[in-house]
């Protein structure tokens, strides 16, 4: 049995139990995971049913002063397409 398929990438490990302080940073981590899995932004757009230009805008504007931030629906769609889910957890 090949164990290489079970190894998580650095971004997948980072995404596990991630606290969302910055939704744009989380989206970029998820998009990087998709790219590591061999998907391009067009394929991610098709899987998530989010406009391809919207995904490009998030990646392009990351260092811009007028950065747009994804909403919870966008994060949920991208996370679900990659096998993740967004959960609410009560603070201690």
Jmol script that loads the backbone (N, CA, C; Angstrom):
load data "model"
ATOM      1  N   UNK A   1       0.836  -1.184   0.000  1.00  0.00           N
ATOM      2  CA  UNK A   1       0.000   0.000   0.000  1.00  0.00           C
ATOM      3  C   UNK A   1       0.874   1.236   0.000  1.00  0.00           C
ATOM      4  N   UNK A   2       0.551   2.192  -0.851  1.00  0.00           N
ATOM      5  CA  UNK A   2       1.332   3.405  -0.995  1.00  0.00           C
ATOM      6  C   UNK A   2       0.871   4.441   0.040  1.00  0.00           C
ATOM      7  N   UNK A   3       1.744   4.808   0.967  1.00  0.00           N
ATOM      8  CA  UNK A   3       1.402   5.773   2.018  1.00  0.00           C
ATOM      9  C   UNK A   3       1.519   7.214   1.559  1.00  0.00           C
ATOM     10  N   UNK A   4       2.104   7.472   0.396  1.00  0.00           N
ATOM     11  CA  UNK A   4       2.291   8.836  -0.060  1.00  0.00           C
ATOM     12  C   UNK A   4       0.957   9.539  -0.319  1.00  0.00           C
ATOM     13  N   UNK A   5      -0.092   8.784  -0.619  1.00  0.00           N
ATOM     14  CA  UNK A   5      -1.391   9.396  -0.861  1.00  0.00           C
ATOM     15  C   UNK A   5      -2.022   9.913   0.423  1.00  0.00           C
ATOM     16  N   UNK A   6      -1.616   9.413   1.573  1.00  0.00           N
ATOM     17  CA  UNK A   6      -2.187   9.807   2.846  1.00  0.00           C
ATOM     18  C   UNK A   6      -1.467  10.991   3.478  1.00  0.00           C
ATOM     19  N   UNK A   7      -0.364  11.439   2.916  1.00  0.00           N
ATOM     20  CA  UNK A   7       0.393  12.541   3.478  1.00  0.00           C
ATOM     21  C   UNK A   7      -0.300  13.863   3.178  1.00  0.00           C
ATOM     22  N   UNK A   8      -0.421  14.702   4.202  1.00  0.00           N
ATOM     23  CA  UNK A   8      -1.019  16.016   4.022  1.00  0.00           C
ATOM     24  C   UNK A   8       0.056  17.021   3.650  1.00  0.00           C
ATOM     25  N   UNK A   9      -0.314  17.987   2.825  1.00  0.00           N
ATOM     26  CA  UNK A   9       0.621  19.053   2.484  1.00  0.00           C
ATOM     27  C   UNK A   9       0.670  20.065   3.622  1.00  0.00           C
ATOM     28  N   UNK A  10       1.634  20.960   3.551  1.00  0.00           N
ATOM     29  CA  UNK A  10       1.782  22.006   4.568  1.00  0.00           C
ATOM     30  C   UNK A  10       0.508  22.851   4.665  1.00  0.00           C
ATOM     31  N   UNK A  11      -0.100  23.164   3.536  1.00  0.00           N
ATOM     32  CA  UNK A  11      -1.323  23.965   3.542  1.00  0.00           C
ATOM     33  C   UNK A  11      -2.507  23.191   4.093  1.00  0.00           C
ATOM     34  N   UNK A  12      -2.583  21.896   3.830  1.00  0.00           N
ATOM     35  CA  UNK A  12      -3.672  21.087   4.386  1.00  0.00           C
ATOM     36  C   UNK A  12      -3.559  21.011   5.901  1.00  0.00           C
ATOM     37  N   UNK A  13      -2.357  20.885   6.406  1.00  0.00           N
ATOM     38  CA  UNK A  13      -2.148  20.859   7.853  1.00  0.00           C
ATOM     39  C   UNK A  13      -2.534  22.212   8.451  1.00  0.00           C
ATOM     40  N   UNK A  14      -2.161  23.298   7.759  1.00  0.00           N
ATOM     41  CA  UNK A  14      -2.492  24.641   8.225  1.00  0.00           C
ATOM     42  C   UNK A  14      -4.010  24.854   8.257  1.00  0.00           C
ATOM     43  N   UNK A  15      -4.736  24.252   7.338  1.00  0.00           N
ATOM     44  CA  UNK A  15      -6.181  24.446   7.245  1.00  0.00           C
ATOM     45  C   UNK A  15      -6.962  23.662   8.293  1.00  0.00           C
ATOM     46  N   UNK A  16      -6.387  22.611   8.828  1.00  0.00           N
ATOM     47  CA  UNK A  16      -7.077  21.811   9.847  1.00  0.00           C
ATOM     48  C   UNK A  16      -7.231  22.623  11.124  1.00  0.00           C
ATOM     49  N   UNK A  17      -8.473  22.731  11.612  1.00  0.00           N
ATOM     50  CA  UNK A  17      -8.791  23.471  12.840  1.00  0.00           C
ATOM     51  C   UNK A  17      -8.290  24.904  12.797  1.00  0.00           C
ATOM     52  N   UNK A  18      -8.441  25.547  11.668  1.00  0.00           N
ATOM     53  CA  UNK A  18      -7.979  26.915  11.466  1.00  0.00           C
ATOM     54  C   UNK A  18      -8.998  27.899  12.023  1.00  0.00           C
ATOM     55  N   UNK A  19      -8.545  28.858  12.818  1.00  0.00           N
ATOM     56  CA  UNK A  19      -9.386  29.926  13.324  1.00  0.00           C
ATOM     57  C   UNK A  19      -9.438  31.020  12.264  1.00  0.00           C
ATOM     58  N   UNK A  20     -10.646  31.407  11.884  1.00  0.00           N
ATOM     59  CA  UNK A  20     -10.792  32.399  10.817  1.00  0.00           C
ATOM     60  C   UNK A  20     -10.754  33.801  11.411  1.00  0.00           C
ATOM     61  N   UNK A  21      -9.591  34.417  11.339  1.00  0.00           N
ATOM     62  CA  UNK A  21      -9.452  35.822  11.722  1.00  0.00           C
ATOM     63  C   UNK A  21      -9.516  36.705  10.487  1.00  0.00           C
ATOM     64  N   UNK A  22      -9.011  36.203   9.392  1.00  0.00           N
ATOM     65  CA  UNK A  22      -8.999  36.947   8.133  1.00  0.00           C
ATOM     66  C   UNK A  22      -9.553  36.030   7.045  1.00  0.00           C
ATOM     67  N   UNK A  23     -10.799  36.274   6.597  1.00  0.00           N
ATOM     68  CA  UNK A  23     -11.402  35.383   5.610  1.00  0.00           C
ATOM     69  C   UNK A  23     -10.616  35.302   4.297  1.00  0.00           C
ATOM     70  N   UNK A  24      -9.961  36.376   3.916  1.00  0.00           N
ATOM     71  CA  UNK A  24      -9.182  36.342   2.671  1.00  0.00           C
ATOM     72  C   UNK A  24      -7.992  35.401   2.803  1.00  0.00           C
ATOM     73  N   UNK A  25      -7.325  35.434   3.944  1.00  0.00           N
ATOM     74  CA  UNK A  25      -6.196  34.529   4.160  1.00  0.00           C
ATOM     75  C   UNK A  25      -6.649  33.072   4.112  1.00  0.00           C
ATOM     76  N   UNK A  26      -7.799  32.785   4.713  1.00  0.00           N
ATOM     77  CA  UNK A  26      -8.336  31.423   4.699  1.00  0.00           C
ATOM     78  C   UNK A  26      -8.665  30.991   3.272  1.00  0.00           C
ATOM     79  N   UNK A  27      -9.297  31.878   2.506  1.00  0.00           N
ATOM     80  CA  UNK A  27      -9.627  31.548   1.117  1.00  0.00           C
ATOM     81  C   UNK A  27      -8.364  31.260   0.317  1.00  0.00           C
ATOM     82  N   UNK A  28      -7.339  32.058   0.516  1.00  0.00           N
ATOM     83  CA  UNK A  28      -6.092  31.836  -0.227  1.00  0.00           C
ATOM     84  C   UNK A  28      -5.439  30.510   0.155  1.00  0.00           C
ATOM     85  N   UNK A  29      -5.529  30.132   1.432  1.00  0.00           N
ATOM     86  CA  UNK A  29      -5.007  28.828   1.855  1.00  0.00           C
ATOM     87  C   UNK A  29      -5.792  27.715   1.158  1.00  0.00           C
ATOM     88  N   UNK A  30      -7.115  27.851   1.128  1.00  0.00           N
ATOM     89  CA  UNK A  30      -7.942  26.834   0.466  1.00  0.00           C
ATOM     90  C   UNK A  30      -7.637  26.758  -1.024  1.00  0.00           C
ATOM     91  N   UNK A  31      -7.469  27.906  -1.671  1.00  0.00           N
ATOM     92  CA  UNK A  31      -7.142  27.891  -3.101  1.00  0.00           C
ATOM     93  C   UNK A  31      -5.779  27.248  -3.343  1.00  0.00           C
ATOM     94  N   UNK A  32      -4.827  27.498  -2.453  1.00  0.00           N
ATOM     95  CA  UNK A  32      -3.511  26.854  -2.585  1.00  0.00           C
ATOM     96  C   UNK A  32      -3.639  25.338  -2.456  1.00  0.00           C
ATOM     97  N   UNK A  33      -4.498  24.882  -1.564  1.00  0.00           N
ATOM     98  CA  UNK A  33      -4.731  23.444  -1.422  1.00  0.00           C
ATOM     99  C   UNK A  33      -5.294  22.881  -2.716  1.00  0.00           C
ATOM    100  N   UNK A  34      -6.254  23.588  -3.313  1.00  0.00           N
ATOM    101  CA  UNK A  34      -6.818  23.151  -4.593  1.00  0.00           C
ATOM    102  C   UNK A  34      -5.758  23.057  -5.676  1.00  0.00           C
ATOM    103  N   UNK A  35      -4.886  24.043  -5.729  1.00  0.00           N
ATOM    104  CA  UNK A  35      -3.812  24.054  -6.724  1.00  0.00           C
ATOM    105  C   UNK A  35      -2.844  22.903  -6.473  1.00  0.00           C
ATOM    106  N   UNK A  36      -2.525  22.638  -5.188  1.00  0.00           N
ATOM    107  CA  UNK A  36      -1.648  21.509  -4.859  1.00  0.00           C
ATOM    108  C   UNK A  36      -2.265  20.181  -5.278  1.00  0.00           C
ATOM    109  N   UNK A  37      -3.587  20.138  -5.303  1.00  0.00           N
ATOM    110  CA  UNK A  37      -4.288  18.916  -5.721  1.00  0.00           C
ATOM    111  C   UNK A  37      -4.472  18.847  -7.235  1.00  0.00           C
ATOM    112  N   UNK A  38      -3.904  19.806  -7.943  1.00  0.00           N
ATOM    113  CA  UNK A  38      -3.929  19.757  -9.400  1.00  0.00           C
ATOM    114  C   UNK A  38      -5.071  20.515 -10.051  1.00  0.00           C
ATOM    115  N   UNK A  39      -5.795  21.318  -9.280  1.00  0.00           N
ATOM    116  CA  UNK A  39      -6.891  22.107  -9.850  1.00  0.00           C
ATOM    117  C   UNK A  39      -6.393  23.501 -10.181  1.00  0.00           C
ATOM    118  N   UNK A  40      -6.890  24.062 -11.279  1.00  0.00           N
ATOM    119  CA  UNK A  40      -6.605  25.466 -11.549  1.00  0.00           C
ATOM    120  C   UNK A  40      -7.829  26.288 -11.136  1.00  0.00           C
ATOM    121  N   UNK A  41      -7.739  27.612 -11.227  1.00  0.00           N
ATOM    122  CA  UNK A  41      -8.849  28.448 -10.770  1.00  0.00           C
ATOM    123  C   UNK A  41     -10.112  28.247 -11.600  1.00  0.00           C
ATOM    124  N   UNK A  42      -9.980  27.924 -12.865  1.00  0.00           N
ATOM    125  CA  UNK A  42     -11.155  27.635 -13.689  1.00  0.00           C
ATOM    126  C   UNK A  42     -11.883  26.394 -13.186  1.00  0.00           C
ATOM    127  N   UNK A  43     -11.117  25.372 -12.842  1.00  0.00           N
ATOM    128  CA  UNK A  43     -11.722  24.147 -12.313  1.00  0.00           C
ATOM    129  C   UNK A  43     -12.329  24.383 -10.929  1.00  0.00           C
ATOM    130  N   UNK A  44     -11.654  25.199 -10.120  1.00  0.00           N
ATOM    131  CA  UNK A  44     -12.206  25.546  -8.809  1.00  0.00           C
ATOM    132  C   UNK A  44     -13.517  26.312  -8.981  1.00  0.00           C
ATOM    133  N   UNK A  45     -13.554  27.182  -9.954  1.00  0.00           N
ATOM    134  CA  UNK A  45     -14.773  27.936 -10.243  1.00  0.00           C
ATOM    135  C   UNK A  45     -15.919  27.001 -10.610  1.00  0.00           C
ATOM    136  N   UNK A  46     -15.643  26.031 -11.437  1.00  0.00           N
ATOM    137  CA  UNK A  46     -16.671  25.074 -11.852  1.00  0.00           C
ATOM    138  C   UNK A  46     -17.146  24.230 -10.666  1.00  0.00           C
ATOM    139  N   UNK A  47     -16.218  23.795  -9.813  1.00  0.00           N
ATOM    140  CA  UNK A  47     -16.583  22.961  -8.667  1.00  0.00           C
ATOM    141  C   UNK A  47     -17.387  23.736  -7.628  1.00  0.00           C
ATOM    142  N   UNK A  48     -17.087  25.019  -7.472  1.00  0.00           N
ATOM    143  CA  UNK A  48     -17.718  25.816  -6.419  1.00  0.00           C
ATOM    144  C   UNK A  48     -18.893  26.641  -6.927  1.00  0.00           C
ATOM    145  N   UNK A  49     -19.004  26.769  -8.234  1.00  0.00           N
ATOM    146  CA  UNK A  49     -20.001  27.628  -8.876  1.00  0.00           C
ATOM    147  C   UNK A  49     -19.828  29.089  -8.446  1.00  0.00           C
ATOM    148  N   UNK A  50     -18.572  29.462  -8.235  1.00  0.00           N
ATOM    149  CA  UNK A  50     -18.211  30.861  -7.985  1.00  0.00           C
ATOM    150  C   UNK A  50     -17.552  31.367  -9.259  1.00  0.00           C
ATOM    151  N   UNK A  51     -17.926  32.551  -9.671  1.00  0.00           N
ATOM    152  CA  UNK A  51     -17.397  33.141 -10.894  1.00  0.00           C
ATOM    153  C   UNK A  51     -15.866  33.122 -10.872  1.00  0.00           C
ATOM    154  N   UNK A  52     -15.282  32.659 -11.969  1.00  0.00           N
ATOM    155  CA  UNK A  52     -13.824  32.566 -12.092  1.00  0.00           C
ATOM    156  C   UNK A  52     -13.159  33.924 -11.862  1.00  0.00           C
ATOM    157  N   UNK A  53     -13.766  34.981 -12.359  1.00  0.00           N
ATOM    158  CA  UNK A  53     -13.185  36.317 -12.208  1.00  0.00           C
ATOM    159  C   UNK A  53     -13.188  36.761 -10.749  1.00  0.00           C
ATOM    160  N   UNK A  54     -14.195  36.312  -9.995  1.00  0.00           N
ATOM    161  CA  UNK A  54     -14.239  36.613  -8.564  1.00  0.00           C
ATOM    162  C   UNK A  54     -13.066  35.944  -7.847  1.00  0.00           C
ATOM    163  N   UNK A  55     -12.794  34.699  -8.171  1.00  0.00           N
ATOM    164  CA  UNK A  55     -11.659  33.997  -7.545  1.00  0.00           C
ATOM    165  C   UNK A  55     -10.340  34.678  -7.905  1.00  0.00           C
ATOM    166  N   UNK A  56     -10.181  35.065  -9.177  1.00  0.00           N
ATOM    167  CA  UNK A  56      -8.967  35.767  -9.593  1.00  0.00           C
ATOM    168  C   UNK A  56      -8.829  37.084  -8.838  1.00  0.00           C
ATOM    169  N   UNK A  57      -9.965  37.781  -8.639  1.00  0.00           N
ATOM    170  CA  UNK A  57      -9.926  39.069  -7.957  1.00  0.00           C
ATOM    171  C   UNK A  57      -9.425  38.903  -6.520  1.00  0.00           C
ATOM    172  N   UNK A  58      -9.873  37.860  -5.844  1.00  0.00           N
ATOM    173  CA  UNK A  58      -9.398  37.628  -4.481  1.00  0.00           C
ATOM    174  C   UNK A  58      -7.900  37.386  -4.458  1.00  0.00           C
ATOM    175  N   UNK A  59      -7.378  36.619  -5.389  1.00  0.00           N
ATOM    176  CA  UNK A  59      -5.940  36.327  -5.398  1.00  0.00           C
ATOM    177  C   UNK A  59      -5.127  37.548  -5.809  1.00  0.00           C
ATOM    178  N   UNK A  60      -5.635  38.315  -6.741  1.00  0.00           N
ATOM    179  CA  UNK A  60      -4.908  39.476  -7.255  1.00  0.00           C
ATOM    180  C   UNK A  60      -4.879  40.616  -6.243  1.00  0.00           C
ATOM    181  N   UNK A  61      -5.977  40.822  -5.509  1.00  0.00           N
ATOM    182  CA  UNK A  61      -6.100  41.973  -4.625  1.00  0.00           C
ATOM    183  C   UNK A  61      -5.511  41.760  -3.243  1.00  0.00           C
ATOM    184  N   UNK A  62      -4.872  40.631  -3.004  1.00  0.00           N
ATOM    185  CA  UNK A  62      -4.423  40.319  -1.651  1.00  0.00           C
ATOM    186  C   UNK A  62      -3.534  41.412  -1.070  1.00  0.00           C
ATOM    187  N   UNK A  63      -2.669  42.001  -1.868  1.00  0.00           N
ATOM    188  CA  UNK A  63      -1.767  43.037  -1.360  1.00  0.00           C
ATOM    189  C   UNK A  63      -2.229  44.440  -1.717  1.00  0.00           C
ATOM    190  N   UNK A  64      -3.422  44.581  -2.218  1.00  0.00           N
ATOM    191  CA  UNK A  64      -3.954  45.876  -2.594  1.00  0.00           C
ATOM    192  C   UNK A  64      -4.547  46.579  -1.379  1.00  0.00           C
ATOM    193  N   UNK A  65      -4.662  47.899  -1.439  1.00  0.00           N
ATOM    194  CA  UNK A  65      -5.255  48.651  -0.334  1.00  0.00           C
ATOM    195  C   UNK A  65      -6.770  48.484  -0.289  1.00  0.00           C
ATOM    196  N   UNK A  66      -7.392  48.199  -1.409  1.00  0.00           N
ATOM    197  CA  UNK A  66      -8.841  48.042  -1.476  1.00  0.00           C
ATOM    198  C   UNK A  66      -9.195  46.561  -1.624  1.00  0.00           C
ATOM    199  N   UNK A  67      -8.704  45.764  -0.718  1.00  0.00           N
ATOM    200  CA  UNK A  67      -8.919  44.332  -0.777  1.00  0.00           C
ATOM    201  C   UNK A  67     -10.356  43.993  -0.431  1.00  0.00           C
ATOM    202  N   UNK A  68     -10.965  43.151  -1.241  1.00  0.00           N
ATOM    203  CA  UNK A  68     -12.299  42.654  -0.921  1.00  0.00           C
ATOM    204  C   UNK A  68     -12.144  41.357  -0.146  1.00  0.00           C
ATOM    205  N   UNK A  69     -13.071  41.112   0.765  1.00  0.00           N
ATOM    206  CA  UNK A  69     -13.007  39.909   1.588  1.00  0.00           C
ATOM    207  C   UNK A  69     -14.158  38.985   1.240  1.00  0.00           C
ATOM    208  N   UNK A  70     -13.879  37.698   1.145  1.00  0.00           N
ATOM    209  CA  UNK A  70     -14.937  36.734   0.829  1.00  0.00           C
ATOM    210  C   UNK A  70     -15.926  36.613   1.991  1.00  0.00           C
ATOM    211  N   UNK A  71     -17.162  36.321   1.653  1.00  0.00           N
ATOM    212  CA  UNK A  71     -18.158  36.106   2.696  1.00  0.00           C
ATOM    213  C   UNK A  71     -18.180  34.632   3.098  1.00  0.00           C
ATOM    214  N   UNK A  72     -18.989  34.309   4.082  1.00  0.00           N
ATOM    215  CA  UNK A  72     -19.024  32.940   4.604  1.00  0.00           C
ATOM    216  C   UNK A  72     -19.516  31.947   3.550  1.00  0.00           C
ATOM    217  N   UNK A  73     -20.409  32.382   2.666  1.00  0.00           N
ATOM    218  CA  UNK A  73     -20.901  31.499   1.604  1.00  0.00           C
ATOM    219  C   UNK A  73     -19.769  31.107   0.662  1.00  0.00           C
ATOM    220  N   UNK A  74     -18.955  32.075   0.289  1.00  0.00           N
ATOM    221  CA  UNK A  74     -17.812  31.800  -0.591  1.00  0.00           C
ATOM    222  C   UNK A  74     -16.842  30.842   0.088  1.00  0.00           C
ATOM    223  N   UNK A  75     -16.513  31.120   1.347  1.00  0.00           N
ATOM    224  CA  UNK A  75     -15.598  30.233   2.074  1.00  0.00           C
ATOM    225  C   UNK A  75     -16.168  28.821   2.169  1.00  0.00           C
ATOM    226  N   UNK A  76     -17.461  28.713   2.457  1.00  0.00           N
ATOM    227  CA  UNK A  76     -18.095  27.398   2.585  1.00  0.00           C
ATOM    228  C   UNK A  76     -18.056  26.618   1.279  1.00  0.00           C
ATOM    229  N   UNK A  77     -18.336  27.283   0.166  1.00  0.00           N
ATOM    230  CA  UNK A  77     -18.331  26.604  -1.133  1.00  0.00           C
ATOM    231  C   UNK A  77     -16.948  26.078  -1.485  1.00  0.00           C
ATOM    232  N   UNK A  78     -15.932  26.905  -1.265  1.00  0.00           N
ATOM    233  CA  UNK A  78     -14.566  26.485  -1.590  1.00  0.00           C
ATOM    234  C   UNK A  78     -14.126  25.376  -0.639  1.00  0.00           C
ATOM    235  N   UNK A  79     -14.417  25.540   0.645  1.00  0.00           N
ATOM    236  CA  UNK A  79     -14.043  24.517   1.623  1.00  0.00           C
ATOM    237  C   UNK A  79     -14.711  23.186   1.291  1.00  0.00           C
ATOM    238  N   UNK A  80     -16.000  23.213   0.994  1.00  0.00           N
ATOM    239  CA  UNK A  80     -16.734  21.984   0.683  1.00  0.00           C
ATOM    240  C   UNK A  80     -16.187  21.307  -0.567  1.00  0.00           C
ATOM    241  N   UNK A  81     -15.823  22.089  -1.570  1.00  0.00           N
ATOM    242  CA  UNK A  81     -15.282  21.518  -2.810  1.00  0.00           C
ATOM    243  C   UNK A  81     -13.972  20.777  -2.559  1.00  0.00           C
ATOM    244  N   UNK A  82     -13.277  21.141  -1.487  1.00  0.00           N
ATOM    245  CA  UNK A  82     -11.988  20.511  -1.171  1.00  0.00           C
ATOM    246  C   UNK A  82     -12.087  19.506  -0.028  1.00  0.00           C
ATOM    247  N   UNK A  83     -13.304  19.254   0.450  1.00  0.00           N
ATOM    248  CA  UNK A  83     -13.494  18.268   1.501  1.00  0.00           C
ATOM    249  C   UNK A  83     -13.377  18.825   2.911  1.00  0.00           C
ATOM    250  N   UNK A  84     -13.504  20.133   3.064  1.00  0.00           N
ATOM    251  CA  UNK A  84     -13.472  20.774   4.378  1.00  0.00           C
ATOM    252  C   UNK A  84     -14.851  21.315   4.699  1.00  0.00           C
ATOM    253  N   UNK A  85     -15.055  21.684   5.955  1.00  0.00           N
ATOM    254  CA  UNK A  85     -16.289  22.341   6.346  1.00  0.00           C
ATOM    255  C   UNK A  85     -15.972  23.465   7.322  1.00  0.00           C
ATOM    256  N   UNK A  86     -16.851  24.456   7.328  1.00  0.00           N
ATOM    257  CA  UNK A  86     -16.716  25.585   8.248  1.00  0.00           C
ATOM    258  C   UNK A  86     -17.613  25.288   9.448  1.00  0.00           C
ATOM    259  N   UNK A  87     -17.075  25.395  10.642  1.00  0.00           N
ATOM    260  CA  UNK A  87     -17.850  25.111  11.870  1.00  0.00           C
ATOM    261  C   UNK A  87     -17.778  26.304  12.815  1.00  0.00           C
ATOM    262  N   UNK A  88     -18.858  26.459  13.548  1.00  0.00           N
ATOM    263  CA  UNK A  88     -18.863  27.425  14.639  1.00  0.00           C
ATOM    264  C   UNK A  88     -18.555  26.682  15.926  1.00  0.00           C
ATOM    265  N   UNK A  89     -17.701  27.262  16.744  1.00  0.00           N
ATOM    266  CA  UNK A  89     -17.320  26.647  18.003  1.00  0.00           C
ATOM    267  C   UNK A  89     -17.482  27.698  19.088  1.00  0.00           C
ATOM    268  N   UNK A  90     -18.104  27.311  20.192  1.00  0.00           N
ATOM    269  CA  UNK A  90     -18.290  28.231  21.305  1.00  0.00           C
ATOM    270  C   UNK A  90     -16.954  28.535  21.957  1.00  0.00           C
ATOM    271  N   UNK A  91     -16.733  29.840  22.212  1.00  0.00           N
ATOM    272  CA  UNK A  91     -15.515  30.242  22.893  1.00  0.00           C
ATOM    273  C   UNK A  91     -15.556  29.784  24.340  1.00  0.00           C
ATOM    274  N   UNK A  92     -14.395  29.558  24.888  1.00  0.00           N
ATOM    275  CA  UNK A  92     -14.303  29.198  26.311  1.00  0.00           C
ATOM    276  C   UNK A  92     -14.407  30.426  27.173  1.00  0.00           C
TER     277      UNK A  92
END
end "model"
wireframe off; spacefill off
backbone 0.3
color backbone group
